[in-house]
Each structure stands twice: as structure tokens, then as C-alpha cells.
């Protein structure tokens, strides 16, 4: 999970920088390119979050299988909490 969170930081930083550069440099073409590049980084962020969600669900399922419980507590969250919120 630590690696996935670290991987999430990179596209967020790039997203922030691209938008800031588009704002600073000025001009509609530069701003449009900054937005297009930022959208690519948003896709990367969504993929990283999806991967983290899958990893967490996998860990929760393994814990359920190991302990034979319907709901497993993970750092104060119950397994059903993640299904209800559908982090995407």
C-alpha cells in the first residue's frame, strides 16, 4: 500500500505543476495544452486509486477468509464501509 500511495503522489505533483505552468505562461494554446496534460495525469491518479482500492479489498477478503468473519475491522473501518463508498 505504501508503494501505491507513493505512486499516487507523482501524478498529483505533475498535475499541479502542469496547471501552474499553464497559468503562469499564459496564452490560450498554453492553457489548453496544460489542461490536456492535466487530464492525462487525472487518469493516472484514478488508476492509482483504483489499484489501492483493489489491494485493500483483497486484504480484507484474505482477512475474512482467515478469520471466517463477515465483516473485518481494518484501522477502524469495517469491510462494508469500502463497498458503500465506492472509492473511484
C-alpha positions as CSV (number, residue, x, y, z in Angstrom):
1,X,0.0,0.0,0.0
2,X,2.9,2.3,0.8
3,X,4.2,2.0,-2.8
4,X,0.8,2.6,-4.2
5,X,0.4,5.8,-2.1
6,X,3.8,6.9,-3.2
7,X,2.9,6.3,-6.8
8,X,-0.2,8.4,-6.3
9,X,1.9,11.4,-5.3
10,X,3.8,11.6,-8.6
11,X,0.8,12.2,-10.9
12,X,-0.7,14.6,-8.4
13,X,2.5,16.7,-8.3
14,X,2.7,16.6,-12.1
15,X,-0.9,17.7,-12.3
16,X,-0.3,20.6,-10.0
17,X,2.8,21.7,-11.9
18,X,1.2,21.4,-15.3
19,X,-1.7,23.5,-14.3
20,X,0.5,26.1,-12.6
21,X,2.7,26.4,-15.7
22,X,-0.4,26.9,-17.9
23,X,-1.5,29.6,-15.6
24,X,1.9,31.3,-15.4
25,X,2.9,31.1,-19.1
26,X,-0.4,32.5,-20.3
27,X,-2.0,32.3,-23.7
28,X,-4.9,30.1,-24.7
29,X,-2.8,27.5,-26.5
30,X,-0.6,27.0,-23.5
31,X,-3.6,26.8,-21.2
32,X,-5.3,24.3,-23.4
33,X,-2.2,22.1,-23.5
34,X,-1.9,22.4,-19.7
35,X,-5.5,21.2,-19.4
36,X,-4.9,18.3,-21.8
37,X,-1.8,17.3,-19.9
38,X,-3.6,17.6,-16.6
39,X,-6.4,15.3,-17.8
40,X,-3.8,12.6,-18.6
41,X,-2.5,12.9,-15.1
42,X,-6.0,12.7,-13.7
43,X,-6.3,9.4,-15.5
44,X,-3.1,8.2,-13.8
45,X,-4.5,9.3,-10.4
46,X,-7.7,7.4,-11.0
47,X,-5.8,4.3,-11.9
48,X,-3.6,4.5,-8.8
49,X,-6.6,5.0,-6.5
50,X,-8.4,2.0,-8.2
51,X,-5.3,-0.1,-7.6
52,X,-5.2,0.9,-3.9
53,X,-8.9,0.0,-3.6
54,X,-8.3,-3.4,-5.2
55,X,-5.4,-4.0,-2.8
56,X,-7.4,-3.1,0.2
57,X,-10.4,-5.2,-0.9
58,X,-8.0,-8.1,-1.5
59,X,-6.5,-7.7,2.0
60,X,-10.0,-7.5,3.6
61,X,-11.1,-10.7,1.7
62,X,-8.0,-12.5,2.9
63,X,-8.7,-11.4,6.5
64,X,-12.3,-12.6,6.1
65,X,-11.2,-15.9,4.8
66,X,-8.6,-16.3,7.5
67,X,-10.9,-15.4,10.4
68,X,-14.3,-16.6,8.9
69,X,-16.0,-13.3,9.6
70,X,-18.5,-11.4,7.5
71,X,-17.1,-8.0,8.5
72,X,-13.4,-7.4,9.2
73,X,-12.2,-4.3,11.1
74,X,-9.3,-2.6,9.3
75,X,-7.9,0.5,11.0
76,X,-11.3,1.5,12.3
77,X,-13.2,0.7,9.1
78,X,-15.4,-2.3,8.5
79,X,-15.2,-4.1,5.2
80,X,-18.6,-2.9,4.2
81,X,-17.6,0.7,4.5
82,X,-15.5,0.5,1.4
83,X,-18.2,-1.1,-0.6
84,X,-20.7,1.6,0.4
85,X,-18.5,4.5,-0.5
86,X,-17.1,3.0,-3.8
87,X,-13.9,5.0,-3.9
88,X,-13.1,5.7,-7.5
